[in-house]
Amino acid sequence: MPVTLNSSDADFETGFAAMLSAKREDSADVNDAVAAIIADVRARGDAVLCELTARFDRLDLTPDRLLFSQAEIADAVAQVADEDRAALGMAAERIRAYHARQVPEDASWTDPEGATLGWRWTPVSAAGLYVPGGQAAYPSSVLMNAIPARVAGVGRLVVCVPTPGGVVNPLVLLAAQLSGVDEVYRIGGAQAVAALAYGTATIRPVDKITGPGNAYVAAAKRQVFGQVGIDMIAGPSEVLIIAEGPQNPDWLALDLLAQAEHDADAQSILIVTDPALGHAVAGAVDRILPTLPRAAIAGASWRDYGTIIAVRDLDEAAALSNRIAPEHLELCVDDPEALAAKCVHAGAIFLGAHTPEAVGDYVSGPNHVLPTARSARFSSGLSVLDFLKRTTLARLTPGALAAIGPAAVRLAASEGLQAHGASVQARLATLNDRGAG
């Protein structure tokens, strides 16, 4: 049974705090194992990739077979049904159109002192995109990671996707093709992250790694950060639904279960202003859950982490939402825009009863790679900006240096950095000499 809370109860704060602090990830310490894998890949390269792929994915490879050939990709893509191809194509077009609007502009201006200042945006040269494999292979994640990178202008896109038992998901390869991916390798786990970060004889290193994965992938991304950039450390998925008024309980139940079926550690939360609606949704979940192919996973998630909270009004709902800072926030209320203005911490907001979070996973356009575990308080979902670097620009005329240079000399002296001040003062002295002459 899910947890039920009522903000009017005296012990509400205790129960709510317990929900916020619940640990939903595997507590096993994988850091040492991951560190050993990374060190081994750095030392022995392709040999380690082949050994670990045989051990974990039951697939024997040689270095020349790590990379999918263009013929293999073409053969796999040819298996995709026309309806699936059309759906994936629509998703790619919408994701590309949305992210194209995120591209920032360079800027340059001259200030009153005569200094020309500004910035420019340039893409990283190469990006590595990790895609889970096997039953958890998601072609939508390929689109969501690769298309923003390509829109940003990244020159080389590399995908790593494990293929347990040699089973290939044709939709994943079609998504890579539609996204303009250059290389697809059939490897996964911490070893794939290490190969992307440090390179091997076969795989050239990249500058940034993005994409979700299991605890070993997450730990590897943490450990290679600094050698390369990363997007974020993704935890179990989560949804918060705020509902008021006459809502369809089955719709809300399905939205909660859509999140729960991701993972047994996923979390689905419902906030209602009417406890009767909460009871109706709970009943709908109990009725629908046994019909799902992933009932065991969704059931464990709903049993262990599902929560229904009754509140006095929508202002209170917004305040609780901001404390939860959910990855996904659905606002099934009469005026979702007004409520959204009060919900300042969320990875993505879905406005109105006809905007289920599930459509955002595929075709609405915004990215579905989002901050989890309350990190929406300080971070954002994946975007074009994740694949761009901002470089500042400055050019001083002699007059501009004369105007602002003395302040730099003064500040350098206050920090005890003599050479800093001298490098400016030498130029100022030359300007003064010219003026005196």
C-alpha positions as semicolon CSV with decimal commas, in nm:
position;residue;x (nm);y (nm);z (nm)
1;M;0,000;0,000;0,000
2;P;0,125;0,353;-0,072
3;V;0,187;0,601;0,205
4;T;-0,107;0,832;0,271
5;L;-0,050;1,170;0,434
6;N;-0,278;1,459;0,524
7;S;-0,133;1,804;0,579
8;S;-0,391;1,865;0,853
9;D;-0,259;1,582;1,068
10;A;-0,033;1,666;1,362
11;D;0,235;1,421;1,249
12;F;0,230;1,527;0,885
13;E;0,570;1,694;0,889
14;T;0,734;1,380;1,026
15;G;0,581;1,164;0,756
16;F;0,660;1,411;0,479
17;A;1,022;1,444;0,592
18;A;1,055;1,065;0,595
19;M;0,929;1,052;0,236
20;L;1,181;1,315;0,126
21;S;1,471;1,137;0,289
22;A;1,385;0,784;0,174
23;K;1,682;0,629;-0,005
24;R;1,559;0,478;-0,332
25;E;1,885;0,356;-0,476
26;D;2,082;0,037;-0,427
27;S;2,299;0,096;-0,120
28;A;2,578;-0,134;-0,236
29;D;2,909;0,049;-0,260
30;V;3,024;0,008;-0,618
31;N;3,292;0,276;-0,619
32;D;3,586;0,042;-0,560
33;A;3,474;-0,199;-0,832
34;V;3,425;0,086;-1,077
35;A;3,764;0,238;-0,994
36;A;3,927;-0,096;-1,069
37;I;3,746;-0,124;-1,403
38;I;3,848;0,227;-1,505
39;A;4,211;0,162;-1,415
40;D;4,207;-0,165;-1,609
41;V;4,060;0,002;-1,920
42;R;4,323;0,273;-1,902
43;A;4,597;0,009;-1,878
44;R;4,474;-0,257;-2,123
45;G;4,213;-0,084;-2,336
46;D;4,022;-0,292;-2,588
47;A;4,114;-0,622;-2,423
48;V;3,925;-0,523;-2,109
49;L;3,623;-0,413;-2,311
50;C;3,608;-0,752;-2,479
51;E;3,660;-0,945;-2,154
52;L;3,390;-0,758;-1,963
53;T;3,145;-0,773;-2,253
54;A;3,186;-1,152;-2,256
55;R;3,138;-1,168;-1,877
56;F;2,843;-0,933;-1,834
57;D;2,672;-0,938;-2,175
58;R;2,746;-1,298;-2,276
59;L;2,886;-1,171;-2,605
60;D;3,230;-1,262;-2,741
61;L;3,390;-0,976;-2,930
62;T;3,724;-0,887;-3,079
63;P;3,838;-0,524;-3,102
64;D;3,740;-0,504;-3,468
65;R;3,379;-0,595;-3,376
66;L;3,326;-0,338;-3,100
67;L;3,195;-0,091;-3,358
68;F;2,871;-0,156;-3,545
69;S;2,948;-0,151;-3,916
70;Q;2,735;0,057;-4,149
71;A;2,610;-0,267;-4,306
72;E;2,499;-0,400;-3,967
73;I;2,316;-0,077;-3,893
74;A;2,147;-0,081;-4,233
75;D;2,035;-0,443;-4,187
76;A;1,893;-0,369;-3,842
77;V;1,719;-0,050;-3,950
78;A;1,554;-0,235;-4,239
79;Q;1,369;-0,448;-3,983
80;V;1,184;-0,151;-3,833
81;A;0,813;-0,143;-3,911
82;D;0,687;0,156;-4,108
83;E;0,465;0,270;-3,820
84;D;0,756;0,264;-3,576
85;R;0,980;0,443;-3,825
86;A;0,719;0,717;-3,870
87;A;0,670;0,758;-3,494
88;L;1,043;0,781;-3,430
89;G;1,079;1,025;-3,718
90;M;0,807;1,250;-3,575
91;A;0,977;1,242;-3,236
92;A;1,313;1,334;-3,391
93;E;1,162;1,626;-3,582
94;R;0,986;1,767;-3,277
95;I;1,290;1,726;-3,052
96;R;1,512;1,892;-3,312
97;A;1,273;2,186;-3,359
98;Y;1,243;2,245;-2,985
99;H;1,616;2,233;-2,919
100;A;1,700;2,456;-3,217
101;R;1,533;2,739;-3,027
102;Q;1,779;2,693;-2,739
103;V;2,087;2,789;-2,939
104;P;2,229;3,105;-2,775
105;E;2,373;3,402;-2,960
106;D;2,724;3,543;-2,945
107;A;2,748;3,898;-2,809
108;S;2,988;4,192;-2,832
109;W;2,968;4,556;-2,716
110;T;3,191;4,848;-2,630
111;D;3,149;4,999;-2,284
112;P;3,185;5,370;-2,194
113;E;3,554;5,329;-2,111
114;G;3,628;5,194;-2,459
115;A;3,668;4,827;-2,374
116;T;3,517;4,585;-2,622
117;L;3,367;4,290;-2,433
118;G;3,156;3,989;-2,513
119;W;3,135;3,615;-2,542
120;R;3,113;3,342;-2,800
121;W;2,964;2,993;-2,791
122;T;3,146;2,693;-2,939
123;P;3,053;2,323;-2,923
124;V;3,257;2,050;-2,762
125;S;3,447;1,859;-3,029
126;A;3,318;1,512;-2,939
127;A;3,041;1,376;-2,719
128;G;2,982;1,024;-2,592
129;L;2,623;0,918;-2,534
130;Y;2,549;0,622;-2,308
131;V;2,232;0,426;-2,384
132;P;2,111;0,139;-2,161
133;G;2,073;-0,192;-2,345
134;G;1,882;-0,516;-2,320
135;Q;1,523;-0,489;-2,201
136;A;1,591;-0,130;-2,093
137;A;1,696;-0,014;-2,440
138;Y;1,530;0,319;-2,509
139;P;1,552;0,466;-2,861
140;S;1,390;0,782;-2,723
141;S;1,697;0,836;-2,503
142;V;1,919;0,824;-2,812
143;L;1,713;1,105;-2,966
144;M;1,708;1,310;-2,647
145;N;2,086;1,294;-2,604
146;A;2,212;1,299;-2,962
147;I;1,984;1,558;-3,123
148;P;2,073;1,844;-2,884
149;A;2,440;1,761;-2,935
150;R;2,402;1,770;-3,310
151;V;2,201;2,095;-3,295
152;A;2,481;2,243;-3,083
153;G;2,727;2,159;-3,361
154;V;2,924;1,880;-3,193
155;G;3,160;1,742;-3,454
156;R;3,166;1,376;-3,348
157;L;2,889;1,181;-3,177
158;V;2,958;0,839;-3,026
159;V;2,700;0,601;-2,876
160;C;2,776;0,311;-2,646
161;V;2,491;0,062;-2,604
162;P;2,527;-0,289;-2,461
163;T;2,369;-0,577;-2,652
164;P;2,329;-0,862;-2,400
165;G;2,347;-1,197;-2,575
166;G;2,410;-1,012;-2,899
167;V;2,048;-0,895;-2,918
168;V;2,026;-0,563;-3,102
169;N;1,736;-0,321;-3,076
170;P;1,679;-0,198;-3,434
171;L;1,497;0,113;-3,308
172;V;1,805;0,220;-3,112
173;L;2,016;0,202;-3,426
174;L;1,750;0,385;-3,629
175;A;1,739;0,657;-3,363
176;A;2,118;0,689;-3,386
177;Q;2,088;0,717;-3,763
178;L;1,814;0,981;-3,745
179;S;2,017;1,179;-3,492
180;G;2,335;1,189;-3,698
181;V;2,545;0,968;-3,470
182;D;2,886;0,885;-3,618
183;E;2,988;0,573;-3,424
184;V;2,789;0,310;-3,230
185;Y;2,976;0,063;-3,007
186;R;2,817;-0,251;-2,860
187;I;2,959;-0,210;-2,510
188;G;2,816;-0,091;-2,181
189;G;2,879;-0,052;-1,810
190;A;3,158;0,134;-1,634
191;Q;3,401;0,006;-1,896
192;A;3,216;0,195;-2,171
193;V;3,233;0,517;-1,971
194;A;3,605;0,464;-1,913
195;A;3,664;0,402;-2,285
196;L;3,478;0,721;-2,376
197;A;3,673;0,923;-2,119
198;Y;4,026;0,792;-2,176
199;G;4,010;0,621;-2,513
200;T;4,144;0,288;-2,633
201;A;4,315;0,173;-2,951
202;T;3,971;0,146;-3,113
203;I;3,768;0,418;-2,943
204;R;3,892;0,775;-2,949
205;P;3,814;0,973;-2,631
206;V;3,540;1,233;-2,614
207;D;3,501;1,564;-2,431
208;K;3,163;1,509;-2,266
209;I;2,958;1,205;-2,163
210;T;2,580;1,213;-2,124
211;G;2,304;0,960;-2,077
212;P;2,152;0,742;-1,803
213;G;2,270;0,408;-1,671
214;N;2,279;0,178;-1,370
215;A;2,469;0,235;-1,046
216;Y;2,799;0,131;-1,207
217;V;2,754;0,373;-1,496
218;A;2,662;0,654;-1,254
219;A;2,967;0,583;-1,038
220;A;3,191;0,575;-1,344
221;K;3,060;0,911;-1,461
222;R;3,139;1,056;-1,119
223;Q;3,492;0,919;-1,129
224;V;3,582;1,036;-1,480
225;F;3,439;1,385;-1,428
226;G;3,724;1,631;-1,470
227;Q;3,885;1,421;-1,739
228;V;3,561;1,479;-1,931
229;G;3,242;1,670;-1,866
230;I;2,920;1,491;-1,773
231;D;2,556;1,592;-1,783
232;M;2,432;1,478;-1,441
233;I;2,412;1,178;-1,209
234;A;2,063;1,043;-1,270
235;G;1,880;0,859;-0,995
236;P;1,551;0,667;-1,002
237;S;1,274;0,840;-1,194
238;E;0,990;1,026;-1,021
239;V;0,662;1,202;-1,090
240;L;0,450;1,435;-0,880
241;I;0,089;1,493;-0,984
242;I;-0,115;1,777;-0,833
243;A;-0,487;1,726;-0,899
244;E;-0,793;1,929;-0,812
245;G;-1,156;1,923;-0,915
246;P;-1,332;1,663;-1,130
247;Q;-1,046;1,454;-1,265
248;N;-1,050;1,111;-1,428
249;P;-0,911;0,871;-1,164
250;D;-0,804;0,619;-1,429
251;W;-0,598;0,880;-1,612
252;L;-0,419;0,979;-1,293
253;A;-0,364;0,615;-1,196
254;L;-0,211;0,541;-1,535
255;D;0,019;0,843;-1,505
256;L;0,139;0,721;-1,166
257;L;0,191;0,368;-1,298
258;A;0,371;0,497;-1,608
259;Q;0,641;0,622;-1,378
260;A;0,634;0,321;-1,148
261;E;0,691;0,074;-1,433
262;H;1,031;0,229;-1,507
263;D;1,200;0,082;-1,203
264;A;1,118;-0,068;-0,864
265;D;1,296;0,234;-0,714
266;A;1,089;0,488;-0,908
267;Q;0,854;0,712;-0,710
268;S;0,500;0,826;-0,790
269;I;0,339;1,094;-0,573
270;L;-0,014;1,234;-0,590
271;I;-0,123;1,554;-0,414
272;V;-0,497;1,621;-0,400
273;T;-0,714;1,888;-0,241
274;D;-0,997;1,635;-0,202
275;P;-0,917;1,312;-0,013
276;A;-1,200;1,138;-0,200
277;L;-1,010;1,187;-0,527
278;G;-0,703;1,032;-0,368
279;H;-0,904;0,726;-0,262
280;A;-1,052;0,694;-0,612
281;V;-0,708;0,706;-0,775
282;A;-0,568;0,451;-0,530
283;G;-0,854;0,219;-0,619
284;A;-0,789;0,268;-0,989
285;V;-0,421;0,184;-0,939
286;D;-0,515;-0,139;-0,761
287;R;-0,747;-0,233;-1,047
288;I;-0,511;-0,144;-1,335
289;L;-0,181;-0,264;-1,188
290;P;-0,238;-0,641;-1,234
291;T;-0,305;-0,587;-1,606
292;L;0,042;-0,443;-1,677
293;P;0,319;-0,659;-1,828
294;R;0,560;-0,492;-1,583
295;A;0,323;-0,532;-1,288
296;A;0,593;-0,676;-1,061
297;I;0,819;-0,372;-1,111
298;A;0,540;-0,114;-1,096
299;G;0,385;-0,287;-0,798
300;A;0,709;-0,279;-0,599
301;S;0,756;0,089;-0,678
302;W;0,399;0,179;-0,577
303;R;0,413;-0,035;-0,264
304;D;0,747;0,095;-0,139
305;Y;0,754;0,456;-0,259
306;G;0,405;0,552;-0,378
307;T;0,254;0,841;-0,181
308;I;-0,083;1,017;-0,173
309;I;-0,100;1,352;0,009
310;A;-0,417;1,545;0,090
311;V;-0,371;1,922;0,131
312;R;-0,593;2,218;0,219
313;D;-0,545;2,411;-0,108
314;L;-0,327;2,455;-0,413
315;D;-0,098;2,706;-0,243
316;E;-0,005;2,437;0,005
317;A;0,036;2,190;-0,281
318;A;0,279;2,426;-0,456
319;A;0,480;2,473;-0,137
320;L;0,515;2,095;-0,094
321;S;0,603;2,055;-0,460
322;N;0,888;2,302;-0,422
323;R;1,022;2,100;-0,131
324;I;1,002;1,779;-0,335
325;A;1,154;1,946;-0,646
326;P;1,028;1,663;-0,867
327;E;1,180;1,542;-1,189
328;H;0,834;1,547;-1,353
329;L;0,543;1,762;-1,234
330;E;0,192;1,717;-1,372
331;L;-0,062;1,990;-1,294
332;C;-0,411;1,848;-1,345
333;V;-0,601;2,156;-1,230
334;D;-0,833;2,416;-1,384
335;D;-0,562;2,683;-1,418
336;P;-0,230;2,500;-1,457
337;E;-0,040;2,809;-1,574
338;A;-0,123;2,996;-1,252
339;L;-0,012;2,701;-1,040
340;A;0,302;2,649;-1,250
341;A;0,410;3,004;-1,168
342;K;0,422;2,904;-0,801
343;C;0,612;2,579;-0,864
344;V;0,968;2,703;-0,903
345;H;1,157;2,374;-0,853
346;A;1,081;2,106;-1,113
347;G;1,268;1,941;-1,397
348;A;0,971;1,952;-1,635
349;I;0,612;2,070;-1,590
350;F;0,315;1,924;-1,775
351;L;0,021;2,160;-1,789
352;G;-0,334;2,027;-1,780
353;A;-0,506;1,690;-1,779
354;H;-0,441;1,634;-2,151
355;T;-0,062;1,661;-2,110
356;P;0,052;1,333;-1,954
357;E;0,418;1,303;-1,863
358;A;0,445;1,001;-2,093
359;V;0,404;1,220;-2,402
360;G;0,707;1,417;-2,281
361;D;0,914;1,101;-2,281
362;Y;0,869;1,074;-2,655
363;V;0,724;1,341;-2,880
364;S;0,634;1,672;-2,718
365;G;0,984;1,815;-2,782
366;P;1,144;1,914;-2,449
367;N;1,419;1,686;-2,322
368;H;1,335;1,391;-2,100
369;V;1,682;1,374;-1,943
370;L;1,599;1,558;-1,621
371;P;1,733;1,618;-1,270
372;T;1,621;1,366;-1,007
373;A;1,647;1,326;-0,630
374;R;1,552;1,689;-0,557
375;S;1,836;1,823;-0,772
376;A;1,584;2,030;-0,970
377;R;1,640;2,280;-0,688
378;F;1,971;2,373;-0,853
379;S;1,997;2,208;-1,194
380;S;1,818;2,173;-1,527
381;G;1,740;1,908;-1,782
382;L;1,969;1,825;-2,072
383;S;1,977;2,091;-2,342
384;V;2,182;2,230;-2,628
385;L;2,373;2,434;-2,369
386;D;2,518;2,113;-2,224
387;F;2,716;2,067;-2,545
388;L;2,836;2,427;-2,576
389;K;3,113;2,623;-2,404
390;R;3,104;2,998;-2,349
391;T;3,431;3,181;-2,401
392;T;3,456;3,541;-2,286
393;L;3,624;3,803;-2,504
394;A;3,787;4,135;-2,410
395;R;3,984;4,396;-2,605
396;L;4,114;4,717;-2,444
397;T;4,220;5,027;-2,629
398;P;4,503;5,233;-2,476
399;G;4,239;5,470;-2,345
400;A;4,038;5,189;-2,187
401;L;4,351;5,052;-2,018
402;A;4,433;5,398;-1,886
403;A;4,080;5,426;-1,746
404;I;4,050;5,092;-1,568
405;G;4,412;4,973;-1,532
406;P;4,496;5,165;-1,213
407;A;4,215;4,988;-1,028
408;A;4,361;4,653;-1,135
409;V;4,705;4,758;-1,007
410;R;4,552;4,857;-0,674
411;L;4,360;4,530;-0,636
412;A;4,666;4,323;-0,729
413;A;4,865;4,497;-0,456
414;S;4,589;4,429;-0,201
415;E;4,613;4,058;-0,283
416;G;4,993;4,053;-0,270
417;L;5,032;3,954;-0,635
418;Q;5,319;4,176;-0,747
419;A;5,359;4,043;-1,101
420;H;4,988;4,092;-1,167
421;G;5,013;4,459;-1,082
422;A;5,343;4,500;-1,264
423;S;5,205;4,357;-1,589
424;V;4,942;4,630;-1,593
425;Q;5,165;4,905;-1,455
426;A;5,429;4,848;-1,723
427;R;5,173;4,926;-1,991
428;L;5,037;5,224;-1,800
429;A;5,390;5,361;-1,768
430;T;5,440;5,334;-2,144
431;L;5,114;5,518;-2,202
432;N;5,217;5,789;-1,958
433;D;5,555;5,827;-2,129
434;R;5,386;5,867;-2,464
435;G;5,155;6,125;-2,318
436;A;5,449;6,315;-2,165
437;G;5,639;6,311;-2,495
